[in-house]
Amino acid sequence: MNADRSQNANRPVALINGGSRGIGYAIAAEILAQGGRVCLTGRKKEGLDEARERLDRPGDVLTVAGRSDDEQHRRETVAFVIETFGRLDYLVNNAGTNPAVGELMDVDLGAVEKVLQVNVVSVIGWVQQAWHQWMREHGGVILNTASASALRNSVRTGAYNASKYAIFQLTRQLAHELAPHVRVNSIAPSVVKTDFARIIYQDRESEVSEQFPLRRLGTPADVAQAAMFLLGPQSGWITGQTLVLDGGITAKAV
């Protein structure tokens, strides 16, 4: 039994915000498949409960409902993970929102503030908690979710795109400040088949897919596999970088 406890204590632990579905859920499934343990957070308890059931690893999955832009939620969740699992190796900042749909000259500024709070400020808040409560002394890896949409203009999602472009620079800055013991990278997916992006491709997936050189949309599994590379030891000399996952669309000739 002591040997079992010792072996369990050495298994890596990830905290994934925005983890109940889509990309966050897929990353959690990959971490579990490779022997790790996870804590998923999200706004809705029901969604987290469903995710935990689907993952079917009750002893290895924690769930905590709460908003990423709530400082108390961030602080208490990080503490709960460390208290329960005894460590925190990976922080995946995947929570995102986009209530500010429309051209910037007409969009509600309160909605823009919400986008920035969740997509940018809360990322710093999660990193602060992980750093002060564990990673400053023990090291770790941080992965942020940006977006390939940040590399292109849009008439409807300008505020969201700007928030995700901020993640590019935030990742570089954090990588500088937290080195050498903590690595920080980000992924920047284009259109991935998730509920969050459904409005883009629903009822016209074939048409949207034709815009991509690889002639298909991304899947959560595509992104999760790339995430595992950046979290794992194979990328041990990579920090401050953003990996764009876009089916080739930003390389497309115009």
TIKOLDREN-661854 format. One line per 4 residues: number of its first residue (from 1); their letters; for each residue x negated, z, y of C-alpha. Coordinates in nm, 4 decimals. Each point is the difference from the previous one (the first is absolute). Layout:
BEGIN
NUM	A	X:Z:Y; ...
# end
This chain:
BEGIN
1	MNAD	0.0000:0.0000:0.0000; -0.2855:0.0798:0.2381; -0.1523:-0.3400:-0.0755; 0.3348:-0.1637:0.0787
5	RSQN	0.0216:0.1818:0.3344; -0.3555:-0.1004:0.0876; 0.0663:-0.3638:-0.0854; 0.3209:0.0015:0.2037
9	ANRP	-0.1784:0.1515:0.2999; -0.2387:-0.2957:0.0115; 0.2713:-0.2642:0.0175; 0.0284:-0.1587:0.3460
13	VALI	0.2939:0.0841:0.2244; 0.1671:-0.2284:0.2537; 0.2474:0.0733:0.2775; 0.2059:-0.3087:0.0820
17	NGGS	0.2362:0.0099:0.2960; 0.2754:-0.2585:-0.0091; -0.0393:0.0170:-0.3761; 0.3515:-0.0102:-0.1440
21	RGIG	0.0250:-0.3774:-0.0333; -0.1705:-0.3327:0.0612; -0.3727:-0.0010:0.0643; -0.0406:0.3786:0.0035
25	YAIA	0.1777:0.0362:-0.3324; -0.2093:-0.2785:-0.1558; -0.3221:0.1691:0.1134; 0.1212:0.3278:-0.1493
29	AEIL	0.0716:-0.1711:-0.3319; -0.3511:-0.1487:-0.0066; -0.1616:0.3352:0.0756; 0.1973:0.1650:-0.2791
33	AQGG	-0.0884:-0.2816:-0.2406; -0.3661:0.0650:0.0696; 0.0322:0.3713:-0.0731; 0.0635:0.1405:0.3457
37	RVCL	0.2695:0.2212:0.1474; 0.2135:-0.0680:0.3046; 0.2160:0.1551:0.2678; 0.2597:-0.2306:0.1529
41	TGRK	0.1636:0.0634:0.3352; 0.2869:-0.1741:0.1732; 0.3031:0.0698:0.2150; 0.2622:0.0018:-0.2767
45	KEGL	-0.0062:0.2535:-0.2816; 0.2243:-0.2170:-0.2187; -0.2448:-0.2897:0.0140; -0.2902:0.2274:-0.0843
49	DEAR	0.1903:0.1493:-0.2925; 0.0708:-0.3487:-0.1344; -0.3650:-0.0982:0.0391; -0.1147:0.3076:-0.1895
53	ERLD	0.2403:-0.0779:-0.2829; -0.1157:-0.3621:-0.0225; -0.3655:0.1011:-0.0052; 0.0854:0.2311:-0.2928
57	RPGD	-0.3030:0.2264:0.0389; 0.1611:0.3268:0.1180; -0.3145:0.2113:-0.0222; -0.2024:-0.2494:0.1992
61	VLTV	0.2454:-0.0881:0.2786; 0.0983:0.2139:0.2980; 0.2582:-0.1067:0.2568; 0.0557:0.1419:0.3480
65	AGRS	0.2758:-0.1279:0.2274; -0.0721:-0.0184:0.3709; -0.0840:-0.2230:0.2941; -0.3541:-0.1193:0.0535
69	DDEQ	0.0348:0.0597:0.3733; 0.0692:0.3701:-0.0644; -0.3222:0.2002:0.0445; 0.1268:0.2969:-0.2022
73	HRRE	0.0920:-0.2273:-0.2905; -0.3485:-0.1519:-0.0006; -0.1753:0.3362:0.0116; 0.2140:0.1646:-0.2664
77	TVAF	-0.0100:-0.3003:-0.2338; -0.3786:-0.0210:-0.0001; -0.0197:0.3745:-0.0648; 0.2543:-0.0297:-0.2833
81	VIET	-0.1963:-0.2768:-0.1704; -0.3249:0.1975:0.0137; 0.1700:0.3195:-0.1162; 0.1709:-0.1756:-0.2916
85	FGRL	-0.2639:-0.2454:-0.1194; -0.3121:0.1721:0.1332; -0.1387:-0.3024:0.1839; 0.0798:-0.3063:0.2147
89	DYLV	-0.2103:-0.3086:-0.0663; 0.2066:-0.2844:0.1473; 0.2263:-0.0184:0.3035; 0.2118:-0.3153:0.0174
93	NNAG	0.1726:-0.0488:0.3356; 0.2824:-0.2341:-0.0929; 0.2978:0.1306:0.1996; 0.1323:-0.2503:0.2507
97	TNPA	0.3058:-0.0824:0.2062; 0.1269:-0.2804:0.2187; 0.3098:0.0887:0.2042; -0.1291:-0.1956:0.3017
101	VGEL	0.1170:-0.3500:-0.0951; 0.0170:-0.2505:0.2830; -0.2099:-0.1518:0.2749; -0.2108:0.2539:0.1880
105	MDVD	0.1680:-0.0735:0.3334; 0.3332:0.1161:-0.1409; -0.0890:0.2498:-0.2713; 0.0971:0.3655:0.0352
109	LGAV	-0.3072:0.2019:0.0968; 0.1194:0.3018:-0.1936; -0.0108:-0.2138:-0.3128; -0.3510:-0.1155:0.0905
113	EKVL	-0.1092:0.3624:0.0339; 0.1421:0.0703:-0.3464; -0.1959:-0.2916:-0.1464; -0.3223:0.1277:0.1535
117	QVNV	0.0643:0.3600:-0.1050; 0.0583:-0.0892:-0.3649; -0.2340:-0.2971:-0.0413; -0.2968:0.1225:0.2043
121	VSVI	0.0135:0.3609:0.1198; 0.1116:0.1405:-0.3334; -0.2923:-0.1745:-0.1707; -0.2381:0.2012:0.2167
125	GWVQ	0.2038:0.3123:-0.0730; -0.0184:-0.0469:-0.3783; -0.3741:-0.0659:0.0195; -0.0539:0.3117:0.2119
129	QAWH	0.1742:0.2173:-0.2574; -0.1813:-0.1551:-0.2975; -0.3326:0.0342:0.1812; 0.0362:0.3592:0.1164
133	QWMR	0.1620:0.1324:-0.3170; -0.2169:-0.1768:-0.2580; -0.2006:-0.3154:0.0652; -0.2418:0.1377:0.2591
137	EHGG	-0.1499:0.2233:-0.2706; 0.0688:-0.2049:-0.3128; 0.0089:-0.3658:0.1040; 0.2643:-0.2558:-0.0880
141	VILN	0.1413:-0.3430:0.0704; 0.2667:-0.1020:0.2516; 0.1993:-0.3221:-0.0190; 0.2246:-0.1149:0.2846
145	TASA	0.2694:-0.2660:-0.0194; -0.0226:-0.2538:0.2803; 0.1697:-0.3403:-0.0131; -0.1023:-0.3643:0.0061
149	SALR	0.2792:-0.0463:0.2545; -0.2322:0.1701:0.2487; -0.2085:-0.3181:-0.0028; 0.2865:-0.2239:0.1125
153	NSVR	0.2437:0.0049:0.2906; 0.3699:0.0524:-0.0573; 0.3060:-0.0205:0.2211; 0.1803:0.2776:-0.1897
157	TGAY	-0.2575:0.2528:-0.1197; -0.2485:0.0256:0.2849; 0.0011:0.3809:0.0153; -0.0439:0.0315:-0.3765
161	NASK	-0.2818:-0.2565:-0.0013; -0.1780:0.1823:0.2810; 0.0269:0.3303:-0.1865; -0.1494:-0.1557:-0.3109
165	YAIF	-0.2807:-0.1656:0.1957; -0.0862:0.3472:0.1270; -0.0668:0.0988:-0.3631; -0.2854:-0.2514:-0.0150
169	QLTR	-0.1891:0.1798:0.2763; 0.1140:0.3456:-0.1064; -0.1453:-0.0644:-0.3452; -0.3349:-0.0979:0.1505
173	QLAH	-0.0044:0.3031:0.2292; 0.0896:0.2435:-0.2769; -0.2582:-0.1545:-0.2306; -0.2647:0.0694:0.2653
177	ELAP	0.1136:0.3542:0.0727; 0.0497:0.1115:-0.3617; -0.3123:-0.1533:-0.1554; -0.1957:0.0589:-0.2159
181	HVRV	0.2229:0.2157:-0.2205; 0.3341:-0.1755:0.0546; 0.0570:-0.3746:-0.0230; 0.2855:-0.1591:0.1973
185	NSIA	0.1376:-0.3501:-0.0583; 0.3308:-0.1787:0.0384; 0.2075:-0.2690:-0.1642; 0.1978:-0.2565:0.1976
189	PSVV	0.2712:-0.1610:-0.2124; 0.2101:-0.2943:0.1097; 0.3534:-0.0460:-0.1369; 0.0303:0.2112:-0.3143
193	KTDF	0.3161:0.0152:-0.2089; 0.1177:0.3462:0.1021; 0.3216:0.1363:0.1482; -0.1809:0.0450:0.3324
197	ARII	-0.0739:-0.3746:0.0220; 0.3191:-0.1245:-0.1660; 0.1511:-0.1200:0.3258; -0.2807:-0.2574:0.0253
201	YQDR	0.0533:-0.1702:-0.3354; 0.3463:0.0929:-0.1252; 0.1972:-0.3076:-0.1166; -0.2885:-0.2304:0.0938
205	ESEV	-0.2999:0.1136:-0.2040; -0.0966:-0.3543:-0.1045; 0.0023:-0.1189:0.3614; -0.2107:0.2938:0.1217
209	SEQF	-0.2402:-0.0315:-0.2943; -0.0766:-0.3607:0.0953; -0.1612:0.1254:0.3213; -0.2764:0.1663:-0.2021
213	PLRR	-0.2907:-0.2017:-0.1442; 0.0411:0.1895:-0.3292; 0.3713:-0.0964:0.0007; 0.1354:0.3445:-0.0760
217	LGTP	0.0693:0.3307:0.1672; -0.2070:0.3066:-0.0702; 0.1101:0.2715:-0.2380; -0.0535:0.3754:0.0225
221	ADVA	-0.2289:-0.0326:-0.3032; -0.2217:-0.2480:0.1898; -0.0483:0.2536:0.2758; -0.0409:0.2974:-0.2345
225	QAAM	-0.2840:-0.1670:-0.1880; -0.1836:-0.0693:0.3251; 0.0648:0.3568:0.1103; -0.1542:0.1344:-0.3193
229	FLLG	-0.3146:-0.2004:0.0667; -0.0363:0.1542:0.3460; 0.0757:0.3494:-0.1285; -0.2311:-0.0202:-0.2985
233	PQSG	-0.3765:0.0173:-0.0517; -0.0357:-0.3793:-0.0152; 0.0347:-0.0027:0.3795; -0.2391:0.2891:0.0533
237	WITG	-0.1966:-0.1845:0.2722; 0.3073:-0.1238:0.1871; 0.1456:0.1894:0.2950; 0.1657:-0.0935:0.3269
241	QTLV	0.1364:-0.3244:-0.1418; 0.3450:-0.1573:-0.0253; 0.0814:-0.2152:-0.3008; 0.2587:-0.2649:0.0878
245	LDGG	0.2398:-0.0816:-0.2856; 0.2014:-0.2971:0.1165; 0.0093:-0.2792:-0.2562; -0.2272:-0.1987:0.2327
249	ITAK	0.2474:-0.0338:0.2867; -0.2385:0.1128:0.2755; -0.2517:-0.2584:-0.1224; 0.2591:-0.2762:0.0074
253	AV	-0.0753:-0.2976:0.2229; 0.2295:-0.0333:0.3002
# end
